[in-house]
């Protein structure tokens, strides 16, 4: 049985990158070059794009299990919008809510090293990257990136049947359809998974094995806040690596926070645009200087 890519593996990856980054010193050939500034402790924004505090608590609990020692999470729940994202309409609304939430937190706290938009398939990342001076991590991008490192073809599992065509569209837009063996879902929505973990475990285990046996998946990505932590619990029941989207996103955020250079403040500010009806922090970001 191939070992599963569990939370412990993600933690190891984050720690390894941290140790390597901390060990960096100026090159002997460039004695005047300053040593890179590597934060010893990280503050990571954990932004829930839906408006459910219960999901924020679930995501935070799993993130803390896999984070490196000393990492602090700034937990933020979107200030408005759907409690659960499950349609294109709710996805569009949640995108606005997430961008607004980021603007609000940055108006109060700029001491952040990386951010995670904690919704698998959630939109808004490109907009957030326009004005954030730190890396913003997508659960989906981080998970697919990890899957491509360890497999030729992988499957994506989630909760809620409406998510299947939406995720397929995103995979196609990324140009990765040939790498995806299948996108499947169990009938339970994210909210139902959180309420009935025993049933979700059984359904997800069976579906993961179907992806391996029928679709030829060499790795299975578990996408969605509600399924965070489940790969760790069923890894001995599936014969291929299982990727926990929250665990991998945390490891990716820690790694990028330690090794990525930050742009200048002027480079991160979007063009000035007049606006109406937005929150004060978001209006401030968009207003003419």
C-alpha positions in Angstrom: 0.0 0.0 0.0 1.3 3.4 -0.9 1.5 5.7 2.1 -1.1 8.5 2.2 -0.1 12.1 2.0 -1.6 13.0 5.4 -1.4 15.9 7.7 1.8 14.6 9.1 3.4 14.7 5.7 2.3 18.2 5.1 3.7 19.3 8.5 7.0 17.6 7.6 7.1 19.5 4.3 6.5 22.8 6.0 9.1 22.1 8.6 11.7 21.0 6.0 11.2 24.2 4.0 11.5 26.2 7.3 14.7 24.5 8.3 16.2 25.1 4.8 15.2 28.7 4.7 16.5 29.4 8.2 19.8 27.8 7.3 20.4 30.2 4.3 23.5 32.5 4.5 25.0 35.0 2.1 27.0 33.4 -0.7 30.8 33.5 -0.2 31.0 35.0 -3.7 28.8 37.9 -2.6 30.0 39.0 0.8 28.0 42.3 0.6 24.7 40.6 -0.2 22.5 40.8 2.9 21.1 37.6 4.4 17.5 36.9 3.5 15.0 38.0 6.2 13.3 34.8 7.3 10.5 35.1 9.9 11.0 32.7 12.9 7.2 32.8 13.6 4.5 33.2 11.0 1.1 34.8 11.1 -1.2 33.3 8.5 -4.6 34.7 7.6 -7.2 31.9 7.4 -10.1 33.5 5.5 -13.4 31.5 5.3 -15.2 32.7 2.2 -18.6 31.7 3.5 -20.4 33.3 6.4 -20.5 30.3 8.7 -18.4 30.7 11.9 -18.8 26.9 12.4 -16.9 26.2 9.2 -14.2 28.8 10.3 -13.8 26.9 13.6 -13.5 23.5 11.7 -10.9 24.9 9.3 -8.9 26.5 12.1 -8.9 23.3 14.2 -7.5 21.2 11.3 -5.0 23.9 10.3 -3.6 24.1 13.8 -3.0 20.3 13.8 -0.6 20.5 10.9 1.0 23.9 11.3 4.6 24.4 12.4 5.3 25.3 16.0 4.9 29.0 16.5 2.6 29.6 13.5 -0.3 31.8 14.5 -3.6 31.9 12.5 -5.7 35.1 12.0 -9.2 33.6 11.7 -11.7 35.6 9.6 -15.2 34.7 8.6 -16.7 36.5 5.6 -18.9 39.4 6.9 -21.9 38.6 4.6 -23.0 36.1 2.0 -24.0 32.4 1.9 -23.4 30.1 4.9 -22.4 27.4 2.5 -21.1 27.8 -1.1 -22.8 25.4 -3.4 -23.9 27.2 -6.6 -22.4 29.6 -9.1 -24.5 32.4 -7.6 -23.3 31.8 -4.0 -19.8 31.4 -5.4 -20.0 34.9 -7.0 -21.4 36.4 -3.8 -18.8 34.7 -1.6 -16.0 36.1 -3.9 -17.1 39.6 -3.1 -17.4 38.8 0.6 -13.9 37.3 0.7 -12.4 40.3 -1.1 -14.2 42.7 1.3 -13.1 40.6 4.3 -9.4 40.9 3.2 -9.8 44.6 2.8 -11.2 44.9 6.3 -8.5 42.9 8.0 -5.7 44.8 6.2 -7.2 48.1 7.4 -6.6 46.8 11.0 -3.7 44.4 10.7 -0.9 44.4 8.1 1.4 42.1 10.0 0.5 39.0 8.0 3.0 36.7 6.3 0.6 34.6 4.1 -3.1 34.1 3.5 -5.3 31.1 2.8 -8.7 31.4 1.1 -10.2 28.4 2.8 -12.8 27.3 0.3 -12.1 24.6 -2.2 -12.9 26.0 -5.6 -13.8 29.4 -4.1 -13.2 32.4 -6.4 -11.7 35.8 -5.6 -8.0 34.8 -5.4 -6.8 36.9 -8.4 -8.6 40.0 -7.0 -7.1 39.5 -3.5 -3.7 39.2 -5.0 -4.0 42.6 -6.6 -3.7 44.4 -3.2 -2.3 41.8 -0.8 1.5 42.2 -0.2 1.8 38.5 0.8 1.0 35.2 -0.9 -2.6 34.2 -1.0 -3.1 30.4 -1.2 -6.0 28.6 -2.9 -7.0 25.2 -1.4 -7.6 23.9 -4.9 -4.4 25.2 -6.4 -2.3 23.9 -3.5 -3.9 20.5 -3.6 -3.6 20.0 -7.3 0.0 21.2 -7.2 0.8 18.5 -4.7 -1.1 15.9 -6.6 0.8 16.7 -9.8 4.1 16.2 -7.9 3.2 12.6 -6.8 1.0 11.3 -9.6 0.3 11.4 -13.3 -3.5 11.3 -13.0 -5.5 12.1 -9.9 -9.1 12.4 -8.8 -10.9 15.1 -6.8 -13.5 14.2 -4.2 -15.9 16.7 -2.6 -19.3 17.0 -1.0 -22.4 18.2 -2.9 -23.3 17.0 -6.5 -23.6 20.6 -7.8 -19.8 21.0 -7.2 -18.9 18.4 -9.8 -19.5 20.5 -12.9 -18.2 23.7 -11.3 -14.9 22.0 -10.4 -14.6 20.4 -13.8 -14.9 23.9 -15.3 -12.1 25.2 -13.1 -9.9 22.2 -13.9 -10.5 22.8 -17.6 -9.7 26.5 -17.3 -6.4 25.6 -15.6 -5.6 23.4 -18.7 -5.3 20.2 -16.5 -8.2 18.1 -17.7 -5.7 15.4 -19.0 -4.3 15.0 -15.6 -7.6 14.5 -13.8 -8.9 11.0 -13.7 -12.3 12.0 -12.3 -14.2 14.6 -10.3 -16.7 12.9 -8.0 -18.8 13.9 -5.0 -20.8 12.2 -2.3 -24.5 13.3 -2.0 -23.9 15.0 1.3 -23.2 18.7 1.2 -20.4 20.3 3.2 -22.8 21.2 6.0 -24.2 17.6 6.1 -20.6 16.2 6.2 -19.8 18.2 9.2 -23.0 17.0 10.9 -22.7 13.3 10.1 -19.0 12.4 10.1 -19.5 8.6 10.4 -21.6 8.4 7.2 -19.3 10.8 5.4 -16.3 8.6 6.2 -17.9 5.6 4.8 -19.1 7.3 1.6 -15.8 9.0 1.0 -13.8 5.8 1.6 -15.9 3.9 -0.9 -15.8 6.7 -3.5 -12.0 7.0 -3.1 -11.6 3.3 -3.9 -13.9 3.7 -6.9 -11.6 6.5 -8.2 -8.7 4.1 -7.9 -10.3 1.0 -9.3 -12.6 2.5 -12.0 -10.9 5.8 -13.0 -7.3 4.8 -12.6 -6.4 7.5 -10.1 -2.9 7.4 -8.6 -3.8 10.0 -5.9 -7.0 11.4 -4.5 -7.6 15.0 -3.5 -10.1 15.7 -0.8 -11.5 19.1 -1.5 -13.6 21.3 0.9 -13.4 22.6 4.4 -15.8 19.9 5.6 -13.6 17.0 4.5 -10.4 18.4 6.2 -8.9 15.8 8.5 -10.8 12.9 6.9 -7.8 11.7 4.7 -5.8 11.1 7.9 -8.6 9.0 9.3 -9.1 6.7 6.3 -5.6 6.6 4.8 -5.2 2.9 5.7 -8.4 2.0 3.7 -7.3 3.3 0.3 -4.3 2.1 -1.7 -3.1 5.5 -3.1 -2.0 8.8 -1.4 -4.8 11.0 -0.1 -4.4 14.7 -0.1 -6.0 16.9 2.6 -6.7 20.3 1.0 -6.4 22.2 4.3 -3.2 20.5 5.4 -1.4 21.0 2.0 -2.6 24.7 1.9 -1.1 25.3 5.4 2.2 23.7 4.4 2.3 25.8 1.1 1.5 29.0 2.9 4.3 28.4 5.5 6.8 27.6 2.7 6.0 30.6 0.6 5.9 32.9 3.6 9.5 31.9 4.3 11.0 31.9 0.9 9.1 34.4 -1.3 10.2 38.0 -1.6 7.5 40.6 -1.0 6.6 43.3 -3.6 6.8 47.0 -2.8 3.8 48.7 -1.4 3.2 50.7 -4.6 3.4 47.5 -6.7 0.6 45.8 -4.8 -1.9 48.7 -5.1 -4.5 48.3 -7.9 -5.5 51.1 -10.2 -7.7 53.8 -8.7 -11.4 53.3 -9.6 -14.5 55.3 -8.3 -17.1 53.1 -6.6 -20.4 53.1 -4.9 -22.0 51.1 -2.1 -18.9 49.2 -1.0 -17.5 48.9 2.5 -15.2 51.7 3.7 -12.0 49.5 3.6 -12.7 48.3 0.1 -13.6 51.8 -1.1 -10.3 53.0 0.4 -8.4 50.4 -1.6 -10.1 51.4 -4.9 -10.4 55.2 -4.5 -8.3 57.6 -6.5 -5.1 58.6 -4.7 
